Amino acid sequence: MRTLLRVSPRRLLTLALLPVAALVCASHANAQATFEKIAARQQINVGYREDSAPFSYASREKKPVGYSIDICEAVAARLATRLGQKNLRINFVPIAVDRVITFVKNGSVDILCANTTDTAERRDQVAFSRPIYIDQVGVMVRKKDGIAKLDQLAGRQLVAIRSTTAVSAVETYGREKSLAWKVEGALNPDAALSQLQLGWAQGYARDRVQLAMQLADVKDADQYAILPDALSSEPIALAFRKDDAAMLELVNGVIADAGASGQAATWYDKWFVRPIPLGKANKALGIPMSAELKAALAAR
């Protein structure tokens, strides 16, 4: 179980770039393995989540869309140029939340484009790019329960989705603050929200953006609130095979160039500020880019 801390954007970027020296020392064969496989099949396999708007999700036309998808399409375009394959195909592979790391680790996908948190535990299995987003784990509550801040949940039941960092965030925060709350793992977002709606849990912990997106699709959204306090701050990044210096360099180069050119800000505005298709309606999150994310994207 990892310890989650609120960290500075400089620290977040340092965490994202720590493996570079080690990866450079990896063998040439290992470093080029992903590129060689992609070139041989003339196709890059891109893993994504179908239910993680605005990072990655299935559109009304059942096509993968989102902030992470836009970034990965730019990665694919640069890779096509690097390999000299103008017609490089992108094969999008939907992955369940509890299988994302496994699919990257076993080579089922070449890159994971979703809202995956970069953690030390996961770095033992896969590699991560520099941050594409900095999120916080928040808690949603029912307004009728009269809960306005986290410490009011002391001794209560909370729910979080299994295999996500929200579970450990709840456990760590509760232990550090001596809140003695309990956390139950739910199979998926719908199951977690149902526990809150039925009153089986008094708080539902998840990344703030994902809570906001899920709440936007609830008919009685005005009956719920996301508490202002956060359990943790976390860097969101793209994931790919461990010990692949060439892939790391290319992906980080795309993100850095997009940050410098303003393209990253355009992608961000498209998915986090302006209305996006969600279900049968277009809805806006209205979340401006944070100073932490601006600093992380601007760092070279």
C-alpha positions as CSV (number, residue, x, y, z in Angstrom):
1,M,0.0,0.0,0.0
2,R,1.5,3.4,-1.0
3,T,1.4,6.6,1.0
4,L,-0.3,9.4,-0.8
5,L,0.9,12.9,-0.2
6,R,0.2,16.4,-1.5
7,V,3.2,17.2,-3.6
8,S,4.5,20.2,-5.5
9,P,4.4,20.3,-9.3
10,R,8.2,20.2,-9.3
11,R,8.1,17.0,-7.3
12,L,5.4,15.6,-9.5
13,L,7.6,16.2,-12.6
14,T,10.6,14.8,-10.8
15,L,8.7,11.6,-10.1
16,A,7.7,11.3,-13.7
17,L,11.2,11.6,-15.0
18,L,13.0,9.5,-12.4
19,P,13.3,6.4,-14.5
20,V,15.0,8.1,-17.4
21,A,18.6,7.4,-16.3
22,A,17.8,3.8,-15.5
23,L,16.0,3.3,-18.8
24,V,18.9,4.7,-20.8
25,C,21.1,2.0,-19.2
26,A,18.7,-0.8,-20.5
27,S,19.9,-2.9,-23.4
28,H,19.4,-1.5,-26.9
29,A,17.2,-4.6,-27.7
30,N,14.9,-3.8,-24.9
31,A,14.7,-0.1,-25.6
32,Q,13.7,-0.7,-29.2
33,A,11.4,-3.6,-28.6
34,T,8.1,-1.6,-28.7
35,F,9.1,0.3,-31.9
36,E,10.1,-3.0,-33.6
37,K,6.9,-4.7,-32.8
38,I,4.8,-1.7,-34.0
39,A,6.8,-1.4,-37.2
40,A,6.4,-5.1,-37.9
41,R,2.7,-5.1,-37.5
42,Q,2.3,-1.6,-38.9
43,Q,-0.1,-0.9,-36.1
44,I,0.1,0.7,-32.6
45,N,-2.2,-0.8,-30.0
46,V,-3.7,1.9,-27.8
47,G,-5.4,0.9,-24.6
48,Y,-8.1,3.1,-23.2
49,R,-11.0,3.1,-20.8
50,E,-14.6,3.4,-22.1
51,D,-15.9,5.1,-19.0
52,S,-13.3,7.7,-18.0
53,A,-14.5,10.9,-19.5
54,P,-13.1,13.4,-20.2
55,F,-9.8,11.5,-20.4
56,S,-11.0,8.5,-22.5
57,Y,-14.4,7.2,-23.2
58,A,-16.7,5.8,-25.9
59,S,-18.5,8.5,-27.9
60,R,-22.1,8.3,-29.1
61,E,-20.7,6.7,-32.2
62,K,-18.9,4.2,-30.0
63,K,-15.5,5.7,-30.9
64,P,-12.7,6.4,-28.4
65,V,-12.5,10.1,-27.6
66,G,-11.1,12.3,-24.8
67,Y,-8.1,14.4,-23.6
68,S,-5.8,11.4,-23.3
69,I,-6.9,10.1,-26.7
70,D,-6.0,13.4,-28.4
71,I,-2.5,13.2,-26.8
72,C,-2.0,9.6,-27.8
73,E,-3.1,10.3,-31.4
74,A,-0.3,12.9,-31.5
75,V,2.1,10.3,-30.1
76,A,1.0,7.9,-32.9
77,A,1.5,10.6,-35.5
78,R,5.1,11.2,-34.3
79,L,5.8,7.5,-34.1
80,A,4.6,7.1,-37.7
81,T,7.1,9.7,-38.8
82,R,9.8,8.1,-36.7
83,L,9.2,4.7,-38.3
84,G,8.6,6.1,-41.8
85,Q,5.1,4.6,-41.9
86,K,2.7,7.2,-43.1
87,N,-0.2,4.8,-42.9
88,L,0.5,3.5,-39.4
89,R,-2.8,2.1,-38.0
90,I,-4.2,2.9,-34.5
91,N,-5.9,-0.1,-32.9
92,F,-7.9,1.1,-29.9
93,V,-8.3,-1.6,-27.2
94,P,-10.9,-1.0,-24.5
95,I,-9.7,-2.2,-21.1
96,A,-11.6,-2.7,-17.8
97,V,-10.3,-0.7,-14.8
98,D,-8.9,-3.7,-13.0
99,R,-6.9,-4.8,-16.1
100,V,-5.2,-1.7,-17.3
101,I,-1.7,-2.3,-15.8
102,T,-1.8,-6.0,-16.8
103,F,-2.5,-5.2,-20.4
104,V,0.5,-2.8,-20.6
105,K,2.8,-5.2,-18.7
106,N,2.0,-8.2,-20.8
107,G,2.3,-6.3,-24.1
108,S,-1.4,-6.5,-25.1
109,V,-1.2,-2.7,-25.7
110,D,1.8,-0.5,-26.6
111,I,0.5,2.5,-24.6
112,L,-2.3,3.2,-22.1
113,C,-4.2,6.4,-22.8
114,A,-6.7,6.9,-19.9
115,N,-6.6,8.6,-16.5
116,T,-4.0,6.3,-14.9
117,T,-2.3,7.6,-11.7
118,D,1.5,7.4,-11.7
119,T,2.5,5.6,-8.5
120,A,5.7,4.0,-7.1
121,E,3.9,0.7,-6.8
122,R,2.8,0.7,-10.5
123,R,6.3,1.8,-11.6
124,D,7.5,-1.6,-10.5
125,Q,5.4,-3.0,-13.4
126,V,5.2,-0.3,-16.1
127,A,6.7,3.0,-17.1
128,F,5.0,6.4,-17.1
129,S,5.3,9.6,-19.1
130,R,5.6,13.1,-17.6
131,P,2.3,14.3,-16.1
132,I,-0.6,15.1,-18.5
133,Y,-2.9,16.1,-15.6
134,I,-2.7,16.6,-11.8
135,D,-5.8,15.4,-10.1
136,Q,-7.1,15.1,-6.6
137,V,-9.0,12.3,-4.9
138,G,-12.2,13.8,-3.5
139,V,-15.3,12.6,-1.8
140,M,-19.0,12.8,-2.8
141,V,-21.7,12.9,-0.2
142,R,-25.5,13.2,-0.1
143,K,-26.6,16.7,1.0
144,K,-29.3,15.3,3.2
145,D,-26.7,13.6,5.4
146,G,-25.4,17.1,6.4
147,I,-21.8,16.3,5.8
148,A,-19.8,19.4,4.8
149,K,-16.2,18.4,5.5
150,L,-14.1,15.2,5.6
151,D,-13.7,14.9,9.4
152,Q,-17.5,14.6,9.7
153,L,-17.1,11.2,8.1
154,A,-15.2,9.9,11.0
155,G,-16.3,6.4,11.9
156,R,-18.6,6.2,8.8
157,Q,-18.6,3.9,5.8
158,L,-16.9,5.1,2.5
159,V,-16.8,3.4,-0.8
160,A,-14.2,3.5,-3.6
161,I,-13.7,1.6,-6.8
162,R,-11.5,-1.5,-6.5
163,S,-8.0,-1.4,-8.2
164,T,-7.9,2.5,-8.1
165,T,-5.7,4.6,-5.9
166,A,-8.8,6.1,-4.2
167,V,-8.9,3.0,-2.0
168,S,-5.4,3.6,-0.6
169,A,-6.1,7.4,-0.5
170,V,-9.1,6.9,1.8
171,E,-7.2,4.4,4.0
172,T,-4.1,6.6,4.3
173,Y,-5.9,9.8,5.0
174,G,-8.2,8.2,7.6
175,R,-5.2,6.6,9.3
176,E,-3.2,9.9,9.4
177,K,-6.2,11.9,10.7
178,S,-7.4,9.1,13.1
179,L,-10.9,9.2,11.5
180,A,-11.5,5.5,12.0
181,W,-13.6,5.3,8.9
182,K,-14.1,2.1,6.9
183,V,-13.7,1.7,3.1
184,E,-15.5,-0.8,0.9
185,G,-14.3,-1.6,-2.6
186,A,-16.9,-1.5,-5.4
187,L,-16.6,-3.3,-8.7
188,N,-17.2,-0.2,-10.9
189,P,-18.4,3.4,-10.8
190,D,-22.1,2.6,-11.0
191,A,-21.8,0.2,-8.1
192,A,-20.0,2.7,-6.0
193,L,-22.5,5.5,-6.7
194,S,-25.4,3.1,-5.9
195,Q,-24.0,2.4,-2.4
196,L,-23.9,6.2,-1.8
197,Q,-27.4,6.7,-3.2
198,L,-28.8,3.9,-1.0
199,G,-27.1,5.2,2.1
200,W,-25.0,2.0,2.5
201,A,-22.0,4.4,2.3
202,Q,-21.8,8.0,3.5
203,G,-19.0,9.0,1.2
204,Y,-17.9,8.0,-2.3
205,A,-14.1,8.6,-3.0
206,R,-12.8,9.0,-6.5
207,D,-10.7,11.4,-8.7
208,R,-12.5,14.7,-8.6
209,V,-12.9,15.0,-12.3
210,Q,-14.4,11.5,-12.5
211,L,-16.8,12.3,-9.7
212,A,-17.9,15.5,-11.5
213,M,-18.4,13.6,-14.7
214,Q,-20.4,10.9,-13.0
215,L,-22.5,13.4,-11.1
216,A,-23.3,15.3,-14.3
217,D,-25.1,12.3,-15.6
218,V,-27.3,11.8,-12.4
219,K,-30.9,13.0,-12.7
220,D,-30.9,14.4,-9.1
221,A,-27.4,15.8,-9.2
222,D,-28.5,18.7,-7.0
223,Q,-28.9,16.2,-4.1
224,Y,-25.2,15.5,-4.0
225,A,-22.0,17.5,-3.3
226,I,-18.3,17.0,-3.7
227,L,-16.5,18.1,-0.5
228,P,-14.0,20.9,-0.9
229,D,-11.2,19.0,0.9
230,A,-9.1,16.5,-1.0
231,L,-7.6,13.2,0.2
232,S,-4.5,13.5,-2.0
233,S,-3.0,15.0,-5.1
234,E,-1.9,12.7,-7.9
235,P,-0.1,12.9,-11.2
236,I,-2.0,11.4,-14.2
237,A,0.2,10.0,-17.0
238,L,0.4,7.8,-20.0
239,A,1.7,4.3,-19.3
240,F,3.8,1.9,-21.5
241,R,6.2,-1.0,-21.2
242,K,8.8,-0.8,-18.6
243,D,12.5,-0.3,-19.6
244,D,11.7,1.2,-23.0
245,A,13.9,4.4,-23.3
246,A,12.9,5.1,-26.9
247,M,9.2,5.1,-26.1
248,L,9.7,7.2,-23.0
249,E,11.7,9.8,-25.0
250,L,9.2,10.0,-27.8
251,V,6.1,10.3,-25.6
252,N,7.7,12.8,-23.3
253,G,8.8,14.8,-26.3
254,V,5.3,15.0,-27.7
255,I,3.9,16.2,-24.3
256,A,6.7,18.7,-23.8
257,D,6.3,20.1,-27.3
258,A,2.5,20.4,-26.9
259,G,3.0,22.3,-23.6
260,A,5.4,24.7,-25.2
261,S,3.4,25.3,-28.4
262,G,0.0,25.8,-26.6
263,Q,-1.5,22.6,-28.1
264,A,-1.8,21.0,-24.7
265,A,-3.8,24.0,-23.5
266,T,-6.1,23.6,-26.5
267,W,-6.6,20.0,-25.7
268,Y,-7.3,20.8,-22.1
269,D,-9.8,23.6,-23.0
270,K,-11.6,21.2,-25.4
271,W,-12.3,18.6,-22.7
272,F,-12.3,20.3,-19.3
273,V,-13.7,23.7,-20.0
274,R,-16.0,23.6,-23.1
275,P,-19.1,21.3,-23.4
276,I,-18.3,17.8,-24.3
277,P,-20.7,15.0,-25.5
278,L,-21.8,12.9,-22.5
279,G,-24.7,10.6,-22.9
280,K,-27.5,12.3,-24.9
281,A,-26.4,15.8,-23.9
282,N,-23.4,18.1,-24.1
283,K,-22.1,19.1,-20.7
284,A,-19.3,21.3,-19.5
285,L,-17.1,20.6,-16.5
286,G,-15.8,24.2,-16.4
287,I,-12.5,23.3,-14.7
288,P,-9.7,25.7,-15.6
289,M,-6.2,24.5,-15.8
290,S,-4.5,24.5,-12.5
291,A,-1.3,26.3,-11.8
292,E,0.3,23.0,-10.9
293,L,-0.6,21.5,-14.3
294,K,0.6,24.6,-16.1
295,A,4.0,24.4,-14.4
296,A,4.3,20.6,-15.1
297,L,3.4,21.1,-18.8
298,A,5.8,24.1,-19.1
299,A,8.8,22.3,-17.6
300,R,11.4,21.2,-20.2
